[in-house]
């Protein structure tokens, strides 16, 4: 006897995958960034911020962004390349921030705003 529930589960999984693909294509066509990337999920979990906030961080050192430094450090700590577009001076500032983060996270949290301001 054929397992009817297995057949239904398989159909549901297939239908769900089709819907997700269609949704992703619509979002990509509209220019919206996809937030289901596994790396972004990992980074969001690492820094404790919402996935949307992490995914929409553009890679520039924006004056209004409060996420770029946390995201860049998380990417490096998780074994990925950081996303920031930096000149050599900003790269030095980033290395300093990364060293502070690795040495003492409380110190990093206290000086994070100053570190971001120096990078800007």
C-alpha positions as CSV (number, residue, x, y, z in Angstrom):
1,X,0.0,0.0,0.0
2,X,1.3,3.4,-1.0
3,X,1.9,5.9,1.8
4,X,-0.5,8.7,1.0
5,X,0.9,11.1,3.6
6,X,4.4,10.8,2.1
7,X,3.0,11.6,-1.3
8,X,1.2,14.7,0.1
9,X,4.3,15.8,1.9
10,X,6.4,15.5,-1.3
11,X,3.7,17.5,-3.2
12,X,3.7,20.2,-0.5
13,X,7.5,20.5,-0.6
14,X,7.5,20.7,-4.4
15,X,4.8,23.4,-4.3
16,X,6.6,25.4,-1.6
17,X,9.8,25.3,-3.6
18,X,8.0,26.6,-6.7
19,X,6.3,29.4,-4.8
20,X,9.7,30.4,-3.2
21,X,11.4,30.5,-6.6
22,X,8.6,32.6,-8.1
23,X,8.7,35.0,-5.1
24,X,12.5,35.3,-5.4
25,X,12.3,36.0,-9.1
26,X,9.7,38.7,-8.5
27,X,11.8,40.3,-5.8
28,X,14.9,40.2,-7.9
29,X,13.1,41.7,-10.9
30,X,11.8,44.6,-8.6
31,X,15.4,45.3,-7.3
32,X,14.6,44.1,-3.8
33,X,17.4,42.3,-2.1
34,X,16.8,38.7,-1.1
35,X,17.0,38.1,2.6
36,X,17.1,34.3,2.6
37,X,20.8,33.9,2.0
38,X,22.3,31.5,4.5
39,X,25.3,33.7,5.1
40,X,23.1,36.7,6.0
41,X,21.1,34.5,8.3
42,X,24.3,33.4,10.0
43,X,25.5,37.0,10.3
44,X,22.1,38.2,11.7
45,X,22.2,35.4,14.3
46,X,25.8,36.2,15.2
47,X,25.2,39.9,15.8
48,X,21.7,39.5,17.1
49,X,20.0,41.9,14.6
50,X,17.0,41.3,12.3
51,X,17.7,39.6,9.0
52,X,16.3,42.4,7.0
53,X,18.6,45.0,8.7
54,X,21.6,42.9,8.0
55,X,20.7,42.0,4.4
56,X,20.0,45.6,3.5
57,X,23.4,46.9,4.7
58,X,24.8,47.9,1.3
59,X,28.6,47.7,1.9
60,X,29.2,51.4,2.1
61,X,30.2,53.2,5.2
62,X,27.0,55.2,5.3
63,X,26.5,58.1,7.7
64,X,23.0,56.7,8.7
65,X,24.0,53.0,9.0
66,X,24.6,51.5,12.5
67,X,25.1,48.0,11.2
68,X,28.0,48.1,8.7
69,X,30.8,47.6,11.3
70,X,29.0,44.8,13.2
71,X,28.2,43.0,9.9
72,X,31.8,43.3,8.6
73,X,33.3,42.0,11.8
74,X,30.7,39.1,11.9
75,X,31.5,38.2,8.3
76,X,35.2,38.0,9.1
77,X,34.7,36.1,12.4
78,X,32.5,33.6,10.6
79,X,35.2,33.0,7.9
80,X,33.8,35.1,5.1
81,X,35.2,38.2,3.4
82,X,33.8,41.5,4.7
83,X,31.4,43.5,2.5
84,X,32.8,47.0,3.1
85,X,34.2,49.2,0.3
86,X,37.1,50.9,2.0
87,X,40.1,53.0,1.3
88,X,43.5,52.2,2.9
89,X,42.9,54.5,5.9
90,X,39.4,53.0,6.5
91,X,40.9,49.5,6.2
92,X,43.4,50.3,9.0
93,X,40.5,51.6,11.2
94,X,38.6,48.4,10.4
95,X,41.6,46.2,11.5
96,X,41.7,48.2,14.7
97,X,38.0,47.7,15.4
98,X,38.4,44.0,14.6
99,X,41.3,43.8,17.1
100,X,39.3,45.6,19.8
101,X,36.4,43.2,19.1
102,X,38.6,40.1,19.5
103,X,40.4,41.4,22.6
104,X,37.4,42.7,24.6
105,X,33.8,42.7,23.4
106,X,32.6,45.0,26.1
107,X,35.3,47.6,25.1
108,X,34.2,47.1,21.5
109,X,30.5,47.8,22.4
110,X,31.5,50.9,24.4
111,X,33.7,52.3,21.6
112,X,31.7,51.1,18.6
113,X,30.2,54.5,17.8
114,X,33.6,56.1,17.9
115,X,35.1,53.4,15.7
116,X,32.3,53.8,13.1
117,X,32.7,57.6,13.2
118,X,36.4,57.3,12.5
119,X,35.8,55.0,9.6
120,X,33.3,57.5,8.1
